Amino acid sequence: MVPNFLDGNGDGLRVRENIAYVRQILGELRNVAQREGADMLCYLIEMAYLEAGDIQAGRRGLSVRHGQGD
């Protein structure tokens, strides 16, 4: 599957950089939650972290509504 953020108007690079940034921050938040023993929060952050990784790797596209103001 090819990521659906490769468009012709140059926004693809911005989207890739934003997803990478979100994933980086999620990794940091996961570490904080883990240190504090917030197991459920850690789990939810980990799921978001994995989702961002899947988007980066092209295993999952962005939201169907991406680019429509959502």
PDB file of N, CA, C and O in Angstrom:
ATOM      1  N   MET A   1       0.847  -1.187   0.000  1.00  0.00           N
ATOM      2  CA  MET A   1       0.000   0.000   0.000  1.00  0.00           C
ATOM      3  C   MET A   1       0.890   1.246   0.000  1.00  0.00           C
ATOM      4  O   MET A   1       1.860   1.322   0.754  1.00  0.00           O
ATOM      5  N   VAL A   2       0.566   2.187  -0.819  1.00  0.00           N
ATOM      6  CA  VAL A   2       1.297   3.446  -0.892  1.00  0.00           C
ATOM      7  C   VAL A   2       0.601   4.457   0.004  1.00  0.00           C
ATOM      8  O   VAL A   2      -0.622   4.588  -0.059  1.00  0.00           O
ATOM      9  N   PRO A   3       1.356   5.185   0.849  1.00  0.00           N
ATOM     10  CA  PRO A   3       0.720   6.181   1.704  1.00  0.00           C
ATOM     11  C   PRO A   3      -0.058   7.193   0.880  1.00  0.00           C
ATOM     12  O   PRO A   3       0.376   7.578  -0.205  1.00  0.00           O
ATOM     13  N   ASN A   4      -1.205   7.626   1.389  1.00  0.00           N
ATOM     14  CA  ASN A   4      -2.024   8.556   0.622  1.00  0.00           C
ATOM     15  C   ASN A   4      -1.660  10.015   0.875  1.00  0.00           C
ATOM     16  O   ASN A   4      -2.472  10.903   0.616  1.00  0.00           O
ATOM     17  N   PHE A   5      -0.455  10.278   1.377  1.00  0.00           N
ATOM     18  CA  PHE A   5      -0.047  11.662   1.568  1.00  0.00           C
ATOM     19  C   PHE A   5       0.936  12.120   0.498  1.00  0.00           C
ATOM     20  O   PHE A   5       1.547  13.181   0.630  1.00  0.00           O
ATOM     21  N   LEU A   6       1.090  11.337  -0.550  1.00  0.00           N
ATOM     22  CA  LEU A   6       1.943  11.741  -1.661  1.00  0.00           C
ATOM     23  C   LEU A   6       1.079  12.425  -2.699  1.00  0.00           C
ATOM     24  O   LEU A   6       0.473  11.769  -3.546  1.00  0.00           O
ATOM     25  N   ASP A   7       1.025  13.727  -2.633  1.00  0.00           N
ATOM     26  CA  ASP A   7       0.177  14.467  -3.557  1.00  0.00           C
ATOM     27  C   ASP A   7       1.035  15.343  -4.448  1.00  0.00           C
ATOM     28  O   ASP A   7       2.246  15.448  -4.256  1.00  0.00           O
ATOM     29  N   GLY A   8       0.418  15.949  -5.390  1.00  0.00           N
ATOM     30  CA  GLY A   8       1.148  16.746  -6.357  1.00  0.00           C
ATOM     31  C   GLY A   8       1.378  18.193  -5.964  1.00  0.00           C
ATOM     32  O   GLY A   8       2.040  18.927  -6.698  1.00  0.00           O
ATOM     33  N   ASN A   9       0.847  18.626  -4.820  1.00  0.00           N
ATOM     34  CA  ASN A   9       0.960  20.047  -4.486  1.00  0.00           C
ATOM     35  C   ASN A   9       2.046  20.338  -3.462  1.00  0.00           C
ATOM     36  O   ASN A   9       2.095  21.446  -2.929  1.00  0.00           O
ATOM     37  N   GLY A  10       2.923  19.375  -3.169  1.00  0.00           N
ATOM     38  CA  GLY A  10       4.038  19.623  -2.275  1.00  0.00           C
ATOM     39  C   GLY A  10       3.726  19.453  -0.805  1.00  0.00           C
ATOM     40  O   GLY A  10       4.607  19.643   0.034  1.00  0.00           O
ATOM     41  N   ASP A  11       2.493  19.100  -0.466  1.00  0.00           N
ATOM     42  CA  ASP A  11       2.138  18.907   0.942  1.00  0.00           C
ATOM     43  C   ASP A  11       2.623  17.573   1.490  1.00  0.00           C
ATOM     44  O   ASP A  11       2.646  17.381   2.705  1.00  0.00           O
ATOM     45  N   GLY A  12       3.010  16.654   0.621  1.00  0.00           N
ATOM     46  CA  GLY A  12       3.432  15.330   1.055  1.00  0.00           C
ATOM     47  C   GLY A  12       4.587  15.372   2.033  1.00  0.00           C
ATOM     48  O   GLY A  12       4.568  14.655   3.034  1.00  0.00           O
ATOM     49  N   LEU A  13       5.591  16.192   1.770  1.00  0.00           N
ATOM     50  CA  LEU A  13       6.743  16.304   2.661  1.00  0.00           C
ATOM     51  C   LEU A  13       6.314  16.863   4.012  1.00  0.00           C
ATOM     52  O   LEU A  13       6.763  16.378   5.051  1.00  0.00           O
ATOM     53  N   ARG A  14       5.466  17.859   4.010  1.00  0.00           N
ATOM     54  CA  ARG A  14       4.977  18.457   5.259  1.00  0.00           C
ATOM     55  C   ARG A  14       4.228  17.424   6.085  1.00  0.00           C
ATOM     56  O   ARG A  14       4.407  17.343   7.300  1.00  0.00           O
ATOM     57  N   VAL A  15       3.390  16.638   5.427  1.00  0.00           N
ATOM     58  CA  VAL A  15       2.616  15.613   6.134  1.00  0.00           C
ATOM     59  C   VAL A  15       3.550  14.564   6.730  1.00  0.00           C
ATOM     60  O   VAL A  15       3.388  14.177   7.887  1.00  0.00           O
ATOM     61  N   ARG A  16       4.527  14.101   5.948  1.00  0.00           N
ATOM     62  CA  ARG A  16       5.486  13.106   6.446  1.00  0.00           C
ATOM     63  C   ARG A  16       6.248  13.638   7.651  1.00  0.00           C
ATOM     64  O   ARG A  16       6.449  12.923   8.633  1.00  0.00           O
ATOM     65  N   GLU A  17       6.670  14.891   7.573  1.00  0.00           N
ATOM     66  CA  GLU A  17       7.396  15.487   8.695  1.00  0.00           C
ATOM     67  C   GLU A  17       6.502  15.614   9.924  1.00  0.00           C
ATOM     68  O   GLU A  17       6.948  15.377  11.046  1.00  0.00           O
ATOM     69  N   ASN A  18       5.254  15.982   9.716  1.00  0.00           N
ATOM     70  CA  ASN A  18       4.321  16.114  10.840  1.00  0.00           C
ATOM     71  C   ASN A  18       4.046  14.768  11.501  1.00  0.00           C
ATOM     72  O   ASN A  18       4.000  14.682  12.729  1.00  0.00           O
ATOM     73  N   ILE A  19       3.863  13.722  10.708  1.00  0.00           N
ATOM     74  CA  ILE A  19       3.637  12.389  11.262  1.00  0.00           C
ATOM     75  C   ILE A  19       4.865  11.923  12.034  1.00  0.00           C
ATOM     76  O   ILE A  19       4.732  11.332  13.105  1.00  0.00           O
ATOM     77  N   ALA A  20       6.050  12.180  11.506  1.00  0.00           N
ATOM     78  CA  ALA A  20       7.282  11.817  12.213  1.00  0.00           C
ATOM     79  C   ALA A  20       7.381  12.565  13.540  1.00  0.00           C
ATOM     80  O   ALA A  20       7.796  11.990  14.547  1.00  0.00           O
ATOM     81  N   TYR A  21       7.008  13.824  13.548  1.00  0.00           N
ATOM     82  CA  TYR A  21       7.032  14.630  14.774  1.00  0.00           C
ATOM     83  C   TYR A  21       6.041  14.080  15.797  1.00  0.00           C
ATOM     84  O   TYR A  21       6.372  13.939  16.974  1.00  0.00           O
ATOM     85  N   VAL A  22       4.837  13.773  15.352  1.00  0.00           N
ATOM     86  CA  VAL A  22       3.815  13.221  16.249  1.00  0.00           C
ATOM     87  C   VAL A  22       4.318  11.918  16.860  1.00  0.00           C
ATOM     88  O   VAL A  22       4.167  11.689  18.060  1.00  0.00           O
ATOM     89  N   ARG A  23       4.914  11.069  16.033  1.00  0.00           N
ATOM     90  CA  ARG A  23       5.422   9.782  16.534  1.00  0.00           C
ATOM     91  C   ARG A  23       6.533   9.989  17.563  1.00  0.00           C
ATOM     92  O   ARG A  23       6.586   9.286  18.572  1.00  0.00           O
ATOM     93  N   GLN A  24       7.404  10.936  17.311  1.00  0.00           N
ATOM     94  CA  GLN A  24       8.494  11.223  18.254  1.00  0.00           C
ATOM     95  C   GLN A  24       7.929  11.673  19.603  1.00  0.00           C
ATOM     96  O   GLN A  24       8.354  11.181  20.648  1.00  0.00           O
ATOM     97  N   ILE A  25       6.985  12.595  19.581  1.00  0.00           N
ATOM     98  CA  ILE A  25       6.382  13.102  20.810  1.00  0.00           C
ATOM     99  C   ILE A  25       5.632  11.988  21.539  1.00  0.00           C
ATOM    100  O   ILE A  25       5.698  11.897  22.765  1.00  0.00           O
ATOM    101  N   LEU A  26       4.920  11.142  20.796  1.00  0.00           N
ATOM    102  CA  LEU A  26       4.223  10.022  21.417  1.00  0.00           C
ATOM    103  C   LEU A  26       5.201   9.086  22.128  1.00  0.00           C
ATOM    104  O   LEU A  26       4.899   8.577  23.207  1.00  0.00           O
ATOM    105  N   GLY A  27       6.359   8.862  21.532  1.00  0.00           N
ATOM    106  CA  GLY A  27       7.382   8.037  22.178  1.00  0.00           C
ATOM    107  C   GLY A  27       7.831   8.643  23.494  1.00  0.00           C
ATOM    108  O   GLY A  27       8.011   7.927  24.480  1.00  0.00           O
ATOM    109  N   GLU A  28       8.010   9.946  23.517  1.00  0.00           N
ATOM    110  CA  GLU A  28       8.401  10.626  24.750  1.00  0.00           C
ATOM    111  C   GLU A  28       7.289  10.560  25.795  1.00  0.00           C
ATOM    112  O   GLU A  28       7.554  10.322  26.974  1.00  0.00           O
ATOM    113  N   LEU A  29       6.049  10.768  25.363  1.00  0.00           N
ATOM    114  CA  LEU A  29       4.915  10.687  26.286  1.00  0.00           C
ATOM    115  C   LEU A  29       4.750   9.273  26.848  1.00  0.00           C
ATOM    116  O   LEU A  29       4.427   9.097  28.022  1.00  0.00           O
ATOM    117  N   ARG A  30       4.971   8.287  26.010  1.00  0.00           N
ATOM    118  CA  ARG A  30       4.897   6.894  26.461  1.00  0.00           C
ATOM    119  C   ARG A  30       5.896   6.633  27.573  1.00  0.00           C
ATOM    120  O   ARG A  30       5.574   5.966  28.556  1.00  0.00           O
ATOM    121  N   ASN A  31       7.112   7.156  27.425  1.00  0.00           N
ATOM    122  CA  ASN A  31       8.136   6.988  28.455  1.00  0.00           C
ATOM    123  C   ASN A  31       7.727   7.651  29.767  1.00  0.00           C
ATOM    124  O   ASN A  31       7.936   7.089  30.842  1.00  0.00           O
ATOM    125  N   VAL A  32       7.151   8.831  29.681  1.00  0.00           N
ATOM    126  CA  VAL A  32       6.694   9.531  30.890  1.00  0.00           C
ATOM    127  C   VAL A  32       5.592   8.724  31.568  1.00  0.00           C
ATOM    128  O   VAL A  32       5.634   8.511  32.780  1.00  0.00           O
ATOM    129  N   ALA A  33       4.616   8.278  30.800  1.00  0.00           N
ATOM    130  CA  ALA A  33       3.512   7.502  31.359  1.00  0.00           C
ATOM    131  C   ALA A  33       4.023   6.208  31.994  1.00  0.00           C
ATOM    132  O   ALA A  33       3.536   5.790  33.044  1.00  0.00           O
ATOM    133  N   GLN A  34       4.991   5.589  31.360  1.00  0.00           N
ATOM    134  CA  GLN A  34       5.562   4.356  31.883  1.00  0.00           C
ATOM    135  C   GLN A  34       6.268   4.600  33.216  1.00  0.00           C
ATOM    136  O   GLN A  34       6.104   3.827  34.160  1.00  0.00           O
ATOM    137  N   ARG A  35       7.053   5.676  33.292  1.00  0.00           N
ATOM    138  CA  ARG A  35       7.746   6.008  34.544  1.00  0.00           C
ATOM    139  C   ARG A  35       6.771   6.275  35.684  1.00  0.00           C
ATOM    140  O   ARG A  35       7.066   5.985  36.843  1.00  0.00           O
ATOM    141  N   GLU A  36       5.606   6.832  35.348  1.00  0.00           N
ATOM    142  CA  GLU A  36       4.614   7.171  36.364  1.00  0.00           C
ATOM    143  C   GLU A  36       3.688   6.005  36.700  1.00  0.00           C
ATOM    144  O   GLU A  36       2.849   6.113  37.594  1.00  0.00           O
ATOM    145  N   GLY A  37       3.836   4.912  35.998  1.00  0.00           N
ATOM    146  CA  GLY A  37       3.012   3.744  36.264  1.00  0.00           C
ATOM    147  C   GLY A  37       1.582   3.872  35.765  1.00  0.00           C
ATOM    148  O   GLY A  37       0.685   3.194  36.266  1.00  0.00           O
ATOM    149  N   ALA A  38       1.363   4.730  34.789  1.00  0.00           N
ATOM    150  CA  ALA A  38       0.034   4.932  34.218  1.00  0.00           C
ATOM    151  C   ALA A  38      -0.165   3.917  33.090  1.00  0.00           C
ATOM    152  O   ALA A  38      -0.018   4.238  31.911  1.00  0.00           O
ATOM    153  N   ASP A  39      -0.499   2.697  33.477  1.00  0.00           N
ATOM    154  CA  ASP A  39      -0.528   1.589  32.527  1.00  0.00           C
ATOM    155  C   ASP A  39      -1.516   1.793  31.380  1.00  0.00           C
ATOM    156  O   ASP A  39      -1.160   1.591  30.219  1.00  0.00           O
ATOM    157  N   MET A  40      -2.739   2.187  31.688  1.00  0.00           N
ATOM    158  CA  MET A  40      -3.741   2.363  30.626  1.00  0.00           C
ATOM    159  C   MET A  40      -3.342   3.503  29.692  1.00  0.00           C
ATOM    160  O   MET A  40      -3.473   3.379  28.474  1.00  0.00           O
ATOM    161  N   LEU A  41      -2.861   4.601  30.248  1.00  0.00           N
ATOM    162  CA  LEU A  41      -2.409   5.724  29.435  1.00  0.00           C
ATOM    163  C   LEU A  41      -1.229   5.297  28.570  1.00  0.00           C
ATOM    164  O   LEU A  41      -1.155   5.655  27.394  1.00  0.00           O
ATOM    165  N   CYS A  42      -0.323   4.547  29.140  1.00  0.00           N
ATOM    166  CA  CYS A  42       0.835   4.049  28.393  1.00  0.00           C
ATOM    167  C   CYS A  42       0.371   3.178  27.219  1.00  0.00           C
ATOM    168  O   CYS A  42       0.891   3.292  26.110  1.00  0.00           O
ATOM    169  N   TYR A  43      -0.601   2.320  27.473  1.00  0.00           N
ATOM    170  CA  TYR A  43      -1.134   1.453  26.418  1.00  0.00           C
ATOM    171  C   TYR A  43      -1.743   2.278  25.282  1.00  0.00           C
ATOM    172  O   TYR A  43      -1.463   2.026  24.110  1.00  0.00           O
ATOM    173  N   LEU A  44      -2.569   3.255  25.627  1.00  0.00           N
ATOM    174  CA  LEU A  44      -3.229   4.072  24.600  1.00  0.00           C
ATOM    175  C   LEU A  44      -2.213   4.879  23.791  1.00  0.00           C
ATOM    176  O   LEU A  44      -2.344   5.006  22.573  1.00  0.00           O
ATOM    177  N   ILE A  45      -1.217   5.416  24.459  1.00  0.00           N
ATOM    178  CA  ILE A  45      -0.167   6.164  23.752  1.00  0.00           C
ATOM    179  C   ILE A  45       0.611   5.224  22.840  1.00  0.00           C
ATOM    180  O   ILE A  45       0.962   5.593  21.719  1.00  0.00           O
ATOM    181  N   GLU A  46       0.882   4.013  23.313  1.00  0.00           N
ATOM    182  CA  GLU A  46       1.592   3.026  22.492  1.00  0.00           C
ATOM    183  C   GLU A  46       0.804   2.692  21.227  1.00  0.00           C
ATOM    184  O   GLU A  46       1.385   2.551  20.151  1.00  0.00           O
ATOM    185  N   MET A  47      -0.514   2.565  21.357  1.00  0.00           N
ATOM    186  CA  MET A  47      -1.342   2.284  20.177  1.00  0.00           C
ATOM    187  C   MET A  47      -1.238   3.427  19.158  1.00  0.00           C
ATOM    188  O   MET A  47      -1.131   3.185  17.956  1.00  0.00           O
ATOM    189  N   ALA A  48      -1.270   4.656  19.641  1.00  0.00           N
ATOM    190  CA  ALA A  48      -1.129   5.808  18.745  1.00  0.00           C
ATOM    191  C   ALA A  48       0.267   5.834  18.115  1.00  0.00           C
ATOM    192  O   ALA A  48       0.413   6.164  16.939  1.00  0.00           O
ATOM    193  N   TYR A  49       1.284   5.488  18.897  1.00  0.00           N
ATOM    194  CA  TYR A  49       2.664   5.437  18.412  1.00  0.00           C
ATOM    195  C   TYR A  49       2.785   4.409  17.273  1.00  0.00           C
ATOM    196  O   TYR A  49       3.392   4.681  16.238  1.00  0.00           O
ATOM    197  N   LEU A  50       2.198   3.236  17.487  1.00  0.00           N
ATOM    198  CA  LEU A  50       2.230   2.198  16.455  1.00  0.00           C
ATOM    199  C   LEU A  50       1.471   2.628  15.200  1.00  0.00           C
ATOM    200  O   LEU A  50       1.907   2.363  14.080  1.00  0.00           O
ATOM    201  N   GLU A  51       0.341   3.289  15.395  1.00  0.00           N
ATOM    202  CA  GLU A  51      -0.448   3.794  14.261  1.00  0.00           C
ATOM    203  C   GLU A  51       0.379   4.786  13.431  1.00  0.00           C
ATOM    204  O   GLU A  51       0.384   4.718  12.202  1.00  0.00           O
ATOM    205  N   ALA A  52       1.067   5.691  14.100  1.00  0.00           N
ATOM    206  CA  ALA A  52       1.910   6.657  13.391  1.00  0.00           C
ATOM    207  C   ALA A  52       3.020   5.937  12.627  1.00  0.00           C
ATOM    208  O   ALA A  52       3.352   6.321  11.505  1.00  0.00           O
ATOM    209  N   GLY A  53       3.592   4.898  13.230  1.00  0.00           N
ATOM    210  CA  GLY A  53       4.617   4.114  12.546  1.00  0.00           C
ATOM    211  C   GLY A  53       4.078   3.412  11.318  1.00  0.00           C
ATOM    212  O   GLY A  53       4.753   3.339  10.291  1.00  0.00           O
ATOM    213  N   ASP A  54       2.852   2.890  11.422  1.00  0.00           N
ATOM    214  CA  ASP A  54       2.217   2.243  10.267  1.00  0.00           C
ATOM    215  C   ASP A  54       1.987   3.241   9.140  1.00  0.00           C
ATOM    216  O   ASP A  54       2.173   2.911   7.968  1.00  0.00           O
ATOM    217  N   ILE A  55       1.587   4.449   9.485  1.00  0.00           N
ATOM    218  CA  ILE A  55       1.388   5.490   8.467  1.00  0.00           C
ATOM    219  C   ILE A  55       2.720   5.820   7.803  1.00  0.00           C
ATOM    220  O   ILE A  55       2.797   5.935   6.580  1.00  0.00           O
ATOM    221  N   GLN A  56       3.764   5.971   8.608  1.00  0.00           N
ATOM    222  CA  GLN A  56       5.082   6.280   8.054  1.00  0.00           C
ATOM    223  C   GLN A  56       5.568   5.186   7.108  1.00  0.00           C
ATOM    224  O   GLN A  56       6.160   5.475   6.069  1.00  0.00           O
ATOM    225  N   ALA A  57       5.315   3.932   7.473  1.00  0.00           N
ATOM    226  CA  ALA A  57       5.801   2.806   6.674  1.00  0.00           C
ATOM    227  C   ALA A  57       4.914   2.503   5.477  1.00  0.00           C
ATOM    228  O   ALA A  57       5.263   1.669   4.642  1.00  0.00           O
ATOM    229  N   GLY A  58       3.774   3.170   5.386  1.00  0.00           N
ATOM    230  CA  GLY A  58       2.879   2.947   4.265  1.00  0.00           C
ATOM    231  C   GLY A  58       1.947   1.768   4.454  1.00  0.00           C
ATOM    232  O   GLY A  58       1.260   1.369   3.514  1.00  0.00           O
ATOM    233  N   ARG A  59       1.911   1.197   5.660  1.00  0.00           N
ATOM    234  CA  ARG A  59       1.003   0.081   5.930  1.00  0.00           C
ATOM    235  C   ARG A  59      -0.419   0.550   6.178  1.00  0.00           C
ATOM    236  O   ARG A  59      -1.355  -0.248   6.145  1.00  0.00           O
ATOM    237  N   ARG A  60      -0.583   1.831   6.424  1.00  0.00           N
ATOM    238  CA  ARG A  60      -1.905   2.401   6.677  1.00  0.00           C
ATOM    239  C   ARG A  60      -1.911   3.813   6.110  1.00  0.00           C
ATOM    240  O   ARG A  60      -0.935   4.551   6.236  1.00  0.00           O
ATOM    241  N   GLY A  61      -3.007   4.170   5.494  1.00  0.00           N
ATOM    242  CA  GLY A  61      -3.138   5.519   4.956  1.00  0.00           C
ATOM    243  C   GLY A  61      -3.628   6.477   6.018  1.00  0.00           C
ATOM    244  O   GLY A  61      -3.955   6.083   7.137  1.00  0.00           O
ATOM    245  N   LEU A  62      -3.672   7.711   5.653  1.00  0.00           N
ATOM    246  CA  LEU A  62      -4.244   8.725   6.536  1.00  0.00           C
ATOM    247  C   LEU A  62      -5.753   8.566   6.563  1.00  0.00           C
ATOM    248  O   LEU A  62      -6.312   7.735   5.848  1.00  0.00           O
ATOM    249  N   SER A  63      -6.394   9.350   7.374  1.00  0.00           N
ATOM    250  CA  SER A  63      -7.848   9.329   7.466  1.00  0.00           C
ATOM    251  C   SER A  63      -8.470   9.511   6.090  1.00  0.00           C
ATOM    252  O   SER A  63      -7.932  10.218   5.238  1.00  0.00           O
ATOM    253  N   VAL A  64      -9.592   8.873   5.890  1.00  0.00           N
ATOM    254  CA  VAL A  64     -10.320   9.006   4.632  1.00  0.00           C
ATOM    255  C   VAL A  64     -10.659  10.459   4.369  1.00  0.00           C
ATOM    256  O   VAL A  64     -10.682  10.897   3.219  1.00  0.00           O
ATOM    257  N   ARG A  65     -10.921  11.205   5.424  1.00  0.00           N
ATOM    258  CA  ARG A  65     -11.321  12.603   5.289  1.00  0.00           C
ATOM    259  C   ARG A  65     -10.131  13.558   5.263  1.00  0.00           C
ATOM    260  O   ARG A  65     -10.332  14.771   5.190  1.00  0.00           O
ATOM    261  N   HIS A  66      -8.902  13.052   5.319  1.00  0.00           N
ATOM    262  CA  HIS A  66      -7.730  13.934   5.322  1.00  0.00           C
ATOM    263  C   HIS A  66      -7.778  14.870   4.118  1.00  0.00           C
ATOM    264  O   HIS A  66      -8.048  14.446   2.995  1.00  0.00           O
ATOM    265  N   GLY A  67      -7.521  16.107   4.366  1.00  0.00           N
ATOM    266  CA  GLY A  67      -7.515  17.086   3.290  1.00  0.00           C
ATOM    267  C   GLY A  67      -8.876  17.741   3.073  1.00  0.00           C
ATOM    268  O   GLY A  67      -9.033  18.588   2.194  1.00  0.00           O
ATOM    269  N   GLN A  68      -9.861  17.339   3.883  1.00  0.00           N
ATOM    270  CA  GLN A  68     -11.184  17.924   3.764  1.00  0.00           C
ATOM    271  C   GLN A  68     -11.502  18.791   4.982  1.00  0.00           C
ATOM    272  O   GLN A  68     -12.665  19.051   5.292  1.00  0.00           O
ATOM    273  N   GLY A  69     -10.450  19.228   5.660  1.00  0.00           N
ATOM    274  CA  GLY A  69     -10.635  20.109   6.814  1.00  0.00           C
ATOM    275  C   GLY A  69     -10.798  19.392   8.132  1.00  0.00           C
ATOM    276  O   GLY A  69     -11.060  20.032   9.150  1.00  0.00           O
ATOM    277  N   ASP A  70     -10.650  18.080   8.143  1.00  0.00           N
ATOM    278  CA  ASP A  70     -10.776  17.311   9.382  1.00  0.00           C
ATOM    279  C   ASP A  70      -9.425  17.022   9.996  1.00  0.00           C
ATOM    280  O   ASP A  70      -9.347  16.383  11.045  1.00  0.00           O
TER     281      ASP A  70
END
